[in-house]
């Protein structure tokens, strides 16, 4: 089964993906909800107040300040997934063929978050095994980029985010991706996160730029060329 990071009750937590009955919490302060008792069948509240003092938990159970590099990287990765999701919705409305790729990217970003949420300094082997990040995802992105590039006209000028709603939204996602990459860089340098995560984000920004141009072309929209203001 996969693992993913979710922003639940003010905390970034890693849960195993399965049915509701099979889902088991990974934090000691959560109850198991596979009981048939009336009390345990109650829907858990979305807030637990455990982050009220400015600290959150990693997957390894370590408590860190919310401004820690780990949570900055997690939050920006979450923002990136949201930006990709919005771009995907615009792309679905426009009938683009690459929307399944965007959905897969959002799933991979969950794995990126799982890896970031597992700092190596406090991780056990079991943590690392569950959140291991595959380099195959980078290779897949490169394949998609090459495929789109073959259909695109050569880029001879600087372009501005433009080309219709799908294209512009993909450019926004690309800019957020660059910021996510900058946030992840110090975490990788500290040895807390897999370097393949940084490589994936670097390649993802290239993909989003390329597919933004592809969306504009497929919709018949011109790209706005940068011109130095006079």
C-alpha positions as CSV (number, residue, x, y, z in Angstrom):
1,X,0.0,0.0,0.0
2,X,1.0,3.6,-0.6
3,X,1.7,6.2,2.1
4,X,0.6,9.8,2.0
5,X,0.8,13.0,4.0
6,X,-2.4,14.6,5.0
7,X,-3.0,17.9,6.8
8,X,-5.3,16.6,9.5
9,X,-6.1,18.4,12.7
10,X,-3.3,20.9,12.3
11,X,-0.7,18.3,11.9
12,X,1.1,16.8,8.9
13,X,0.6,13.0,9.3
14,X,1.5,10.0,7.2
15,X,-1.2,7.4,6.9
16,X,-1.3,4.1,5.1
17,X,-3.8,4.2,2.2
18,X,-6.6,1.6,2.6
19,X,-10.2,1.3,3.6
20,X,-11.6,3.2,6.5
21,X,-11.9,0.1,8.5
22,X,-8.4,-1.0,7.8
23,X,-6.8,2.5,8.3
24,X,-4.8,2.6,11.5
25,X,-3.4,5.8,13.0
26,X,0.3,6.2,13.3
27,X,0.3,8.6,16.2
28,X,-0.1,7.4,19.8
29,X,-2.7,10.1,20.7
30,X,-5.2,8.8,18.0
31,X,-7.8,6.1,18.6
32,X,-8.4,3.1,16.4
33,X,-11.7,3.4,14.6
34,X,-12.2,-0.3,13.7
35,X,-14.3,-1.0,16.8
36,X,-18.0,-1.5,16.4
37,X,-18.7,0.4,19.7
38,X,-20.9,3.4,19.5
39,X,-18.2,5.6,21.0
40,X,-15.5,4.6,18.4
41,X,-17.9,4.9,15.5
42,X,-18.2,8.7,16.1
43,X,-16.6,10.8,13.4
44,X,-13.3,12.3,14.7
45,X,-13.1,16.1,15.0
46,X,-11.0,17.8,12.4
47,X,-9.2,19.7,15.1
48,X,-7.1,18.3,18.0
49,X,-5.5,21.5,19.3
50,X,-2.2,19.8,19.5
51,X,-0.6,22.4,17.3
52,X,-1.9,25.4,19.2
53,X,1.5,26.1,20.8
54,X,3.3,26.3,17.4
55,X,4.6,22.8,17.2
56,X,3.8,19.9,14.8
57,X,4.8,16.2,14.5
58,X,6.8,14.5,11.8
59,X,6.0,11.0,10.7
60,X,8.7,9.8,13.0
61,X,6.8,11.3,16.0
62,X,9.3,14.1,16.5
63,X,7.9,17.5,17.6
64,X,9.3,20.5,15.8
65,X,8.4,24.2,15.5
66,X,6.0,24.9,12.7
67,X,8.5,27.2,11.1
68,X,11.0,24.4,10.8
69,X,12.4,23.7,7.3
70,X,10.5,20.4,7.3
71,X,7.1,22.0,7.6
72,X,8.0,24.8,5.3
73,X,8.8,22.3,2.6
74,X,5.7,20.2,3.4
75,X,3.4,23.3,3.2
76,X,4.8,24.4,-0.1
77,X,4.5,21.0,-1.6
78,X,0.9,20.9,-0.5
79,X,0.4,24.3,-2.1
80,X,2.0,23.0,-5.3
81,X,-0.4,20.0,-5.4
82,X,-3.3,22.4,-5.0
83,X,-2.0,24.6,-7.9
84,X,-1.6,21.5,-10.1
85,X,-5.2,20.5,-9.1
86,X,-6.6,23.8,-10.2
87,X,-4.7,23.7,-13.4
88,X,-6.0,20.2,-14.0
89,X,-9.6,21.4,-13.6
90,X,-9.1,24.1,-16.2
91,X,-7.4,21.5,-18.5
92,X,-10.3,19.1,-18.0
93,X,-12.7,21.8,-19.1
94,X,-10.6,22.4,-22.2
95,X,-10.5,18.7,-23.1
96,X,-6.8,18.2,-22.8
97,X,-5.2,14.8,-23.0
98,X,-2.6,15.2,-20.3
99,X,-5.0,15.5,-17.3
100,X,-4.3,12.0,-16.2
101,X,-0.6,12.9,-16.0
102,X,-1.5,15.9,-13.7
103,X,-3.5,13.6,-11.4
104,X,-0.6,11.2,-11.2
105,X,1.7,14.1,-10.4
106,X,-0.5,15.0,-7.5
107,X,-0.2,11.4,-6.2
108,X,3.5,11.5,-6.5
109,X,3.6,14.8,-4.6
110,X,1.9,13.0,-1.7
111,X,4.9,10.6,-1.8
112,X,7.2,13.6,-1.9
113,X,5.5,14.9,1.3
114,X,5.8,11.5,3.0
115,X,9.5,11.5,2.3
116,X,9.9,15.1,3.6
117,X,7.9,14.3,6.7
118,X,10.3,11.5,7.6
119,X,13.6,13.3,8.7
120,X,16.4,10.8,8.6
121,X,17.8,12.0,11.9
122,X,14.9,10.5,13.8
123,X,13.7,7.8,11.3
124,X,13.8,4.1,11.9
125,X,14.3,1.6,9.1
126,X,10.6,0.9,9.1
127,X,9.9,4.7,8.5
128,X,12.4,4.9,5.7
129,X,11.0,1.8,4.0
130,X,7.4,3.1,4.1
131,X,8.4,6.5,2.6
132,X,11.1,5.6,0.1
133,X,10.9,7.8,-3.0
134,X,11.4,6.2,-6.4
135,X,13.7,7.7,-9.0
136,X,11.5,6.2,-11.7
137,X,9.1,9.2,-11.3
138,X,11.9,11.5,-12.6
139,X,12.4,9.3,-15.7
140,X,8.7,9.3,-16.4
141,X,8.6,13.1,-16.3
142,X,11.5,13.3,-18.7
143,X,9.7,11.0,-21.1
144,X,6.6,13.2,-21.0
145,X,8.6,16.4,-21.5
146,X,10.4,14.9,-24.5
147,X,7.1,13.8,-26.0
148,X,5.5,17.3,-25.7
149,X,8.6,19.1,-26.9
150,X,8.6,17.1,-30.2
151,X,5.2,18.7,-31.0
152,X,6.1,22.3,-29.9
153,X,7.6,25.0,-32.0
154,X,11.1,26.0,-30.9
155,X,11.3,28.6,-28.1
156,X,13.0,31.7,-29.5
157,X,11.9,34.4,-27.1
158,X,11.1,34.8,-23.4
159,X,7.3,34.2,-22.9
160,X,5.0,35.5,-20.2
161,X,2.5,33.3,-18.4
162,X,-0.3,33.4,-20.9
163,X,-2.0,31.3,-23.5
164,X,-5.4,30.8,-22.0
165,X,-6.7,29.7,-18.6
166,X,-5.2,26.2,-18.7
167,X,-1.8,27.4,-19.8
168,X,-1.7,30.3,-17.3
169,X,-2.7,28.1,-14.4
170,X,0.0,25.6,-15.3
171,X,2.5,28.5,-15.3
172,X,1.3,29.4,-11.8
173,X,1.9,25.8,-10.7
174,X,5.4,25.9,-12.3
175,X,6.3,29.0,-10.3
176,X,5.0,27.4,-7.0
177,X,7.1,24.3,-8.0
178,X,10.2,26.4,-8.2
179,X,9.5,27.7,-4.7
180,X,8.9,24.2,-3.4
181,X,12.3,23.2,-4.8
182,X,13.9,26.1,-3.0
183,X,12.2,25.0,0.3
184,X,13.3,21.4,-0.1
185,X,16.9,22.2,-1.0
186,X,18.1,23.0,2.6
187,X,16.3,19.9,3.9
188,X,18.1,17.7,1.3
189,X,21.5,19.4,2.0
190,X,21.0,18.6,5.7
191,X,20.7,14.9,4.9
192,X,17.1,14.7,6.2
193,X,15.4,14.0,2.8
194,X,16.1,11.9,-0.2
195,X,17.9,13.9,-3.0
196,X,15.6,12.3,-5.5
197,X,12.8,14.5,-4.1
198,X,14.7,17.6,-5.1
199,X,15.5,16.2,-8.5
200,X,11.8,15.4,-9.0
201,X,10.7,18.9,-8.2
202,X,13.4,20.3,-10.5
203,X,12.1,18.2,-13.4
204,X,8.5,18.9,-12.5
205,X,8.9,22.6,-13.1
206,X,10.3,21.8,-16.5
207,X,7.3,19.6,-17.2
208,X,4.8,22.3,-16.1
209,X,6.5,24.9,-18.3
210,X,6.4,22.6,-21.3
211,X,2.9,21.4,-20.8
212,X,1.7,25.0,-20.3
213,X,3.1,25.8,-23.8
214,X,1.5,22.6,-25.1
215,X,-1.9,23.6,-23.7
216,X,-1.7,27.0,-25.4
217,X,-0.8,25.5,-28.7
218,X,-3.6,22.9,-28.5
219,X,-6.2,25.6,-27.7
220,X,-4.9,27.8,-30.6
221,X,-3.9,30.5,-28.2
222,X,-0.9,32.7,-28.8
223,X,1.8,33.0,-26.1
224,X,2.6,36.6,-25.0
225,X,6.2,37.4,-25.9
226,X,8.3,39.5,-23.5
227,X,9.1,42.9,-24.9
228,X,11.2,45.4,-23.0
229,X,9.0,48.4,-21.9
230,X,10.0,51.6,-23.5
